[in-house]
Amino acid sequence: MAGMARNLKAILLQNNTSSSSSSSSVWAYITGLDINRNNAVFVLQSDGATGYYPDSPAKTLSPLARDCHIQIGGPGTSRAVTIPQLAGGRIWFCRGAQLRFQLNPGPALVEPSVTNASDPNYALSWAFAEFTFNAAQVFANISYVDFVSLPISLALASEDADTPRQMVPGLPASGLDAVCAELAAQHDRDGAGWNKLIVRTPPSDGSEFLRALSPNSAMVMDSTLFSSYYQPYVDAVWAKYALTKQPPLTIDTQNAEWGTAQGQTTTTSPPSPSPPPKSLLTFTLHGGSSTPSPSPSPISFPQPSTADIFSCSTGAFAQQPAAPIRNNIAARLAAAFNRSTLLINPDQPAAEKVVTYYASHPITNHYARVVHAASLPDGKGYAFPYDDVAPDNDASNNVAGTVADARPRVLVVAEPIKGGR
């Protein structure tokens, strides 16, 4: 398929807000790394066609030297734009105001932040979708990994007449209200601090919701939040898969060469006065078509902290560049911990069912649960970093909210879906 994705004709940006919206004008921005310019920093200029490739500035937080505010207009308007092939792409929407992007030496693009209260964009209403456009395909998803704010929908039309139009509706127009209401209700039920994910419009006692932070983002702002939230569940998982018990935890790597990994927990007791006993979940590979020779050493994970689980990228789940098999297992483990399915399903992710996600144990990623529940009618959206982990050949269990095509024609990104739902 190399070269086929060059057929992308345009990205269509739409403002589907209602005329009754308090701030109905929408501005858009497209950022990424230009694949064909050695991954140079790219920002689309206001004309919707010209790329801005910034030079490295002399000082931090320097302003952009070009106008990159793409005005879509009021409710019911749309704007077609074109882009080169980009990696790490984002399509940003801001309602009622313009976002301020800045530059650091490098150059490095300083993007709007929801975890820095001094950021000039912090009090604005904005959101983004993520995409990659390369020689193989266009791939895009609605990202709720960091926060929920404006509702965004995706649609992708193919050059192939036989390929149906792909659609991810995302949150409805009232989605943020629904998410915040249920987060507050969940805090009332368990007192764990889910209400602290809610950010209101300034001042802090404002009547309107500005955004809902993911647990990972909220913990950046308050390190005491959820400090040991997952520990009882982690302890239960370690007990279930102890070496003396059966069956072991099986992780399908979904890689024919590696096969499956079977894991059980063990505890070692170093001689006193050494450090306390070390409890590990240790995996060995089974059934791969070309298991490396010699066989790889067992792969062990310490107990993950709550921060490790919500971030999927620290501590026990930190990615290791020279350990692709370990990274593969870590992604599937992290997904199962977020969904709290490890106590009911020892066959991950092959035997997973969406109906059991977040439902089998009171300790779970309730933010992800709430976001998926509010994303009507299909419950799709990327709510944590490995939300695309799913059984093979079962599209109904893929809840990540992605669109992809090797011969894309038009990618439509709207705020919100047409009709507002």
C-alpha positions, 0 to 999 in steps of 0.5 A: 500500500506504500504511497496510496495514502497520498490521495487524501484530498482534504481535511474538512473542518466543521462547526456544528454548534447550535446558534444558541451556544454562548460562544459559537465561533470556532477556531482550528489548528493543525500541528505535527511533524512533517515526515518528508522534511525530516520530521520538521515541526509543522503548523498549518497557516491560516490560509489552510494550505501553507505550512509554517516550519518555524526556526529555532527561537533565541528564547523560550516561549517565543510567539509564532512568526506566522498567523496559524489561526484557522477561522471556521466561522459560526454554526453551520460553517465548514472549512477545507484544508490540505496538509502534507504527510504528518506524524504525531498530528493533532487537529485542535478546536477552540470555541469562542477564542484563539489558542496561543501556541509558542516556541522553545529553542529546538525548535519545539512547539509549546502546545496548550496545557490542561495541567498548567494553570498558568498556561495562557490557554488554560481557561479556554474551551478547547480539544483535539483529535489525533492523527497520522498521515503517511504513505501507508494510511491515514489513521485518526482517533478522538483522544480523551486520554488527557481530558474531555472538553469540546465534543469532536466527531470523526468521519473518513471517506475512502477513494474505494467506492466499496469501502463504507464511510467510517464514523466515530460520533464521539460525545454529544453536545451535552457530553461534558455535562454528563461526564462531570455529573457522573464523576461527581456521583461516583465520588459520592459513592466511593469518596475516592476523589473523582470530583477533583477531575472536574474543572469549572470555568473561572472563577472556581465556583463558576456554573459551567464545566470547562473540562474533565481531567483524566486521572493521570492529568489530575494527578499531575496537578495534585500528586496526593490524588488517588495515591493508593487507590488501586492497591487493594485490587493489585493485591487481589490480582497478585493473590489470584495468580500466585505460583501455587494456583491455577490457571496462570494469567495468559497474555496473548501478545497478538504476535505470531512470532511471540505467541502467548505469555503465561504469568504467575506471581512469586515472592522472594525473601532476601536475607535480613536486613535486606530490603523487604520481600519482592513480589513479581508477576513473571511471564514465560513465552509459549507457542510462538512460531519463531521464539528467539533462540536462545529462549528469552529470559522470563519477563517480570513485573513488580506491582504497579502503583496507581500512577503506573496504571493510570499513566500506562507509562511509568514504573512497572509499565515504563517502556523499555526501548530494547525490550519489545516483548516486555512492552507488548505484555505491559500494554495488555496488562495496563489495559486490563488493570484500567478495565479491572478485568484481571480477576474475572478473565485469565485470558487477556485480551483474547476473552475480553468482552466490552460488557465487563469493562469497569463493571466487575470490581468497584476499583476501576478507571471510572473516568474511562467508564464514564467517558465511554458511557457518555459517548453515545451511541457506540461508546467509542473514544480513546480514554486511556493510553492503551484503550485500543487493546482488544481481541483479534478479529472482533471489531465490536470489542474495539472501543478506541474510536479510530478511523483508518484507510489506505486510500483516504479521500476526505477526513471530516473533523467536526465540533460536535457531530452534525445535529449536535445530538 
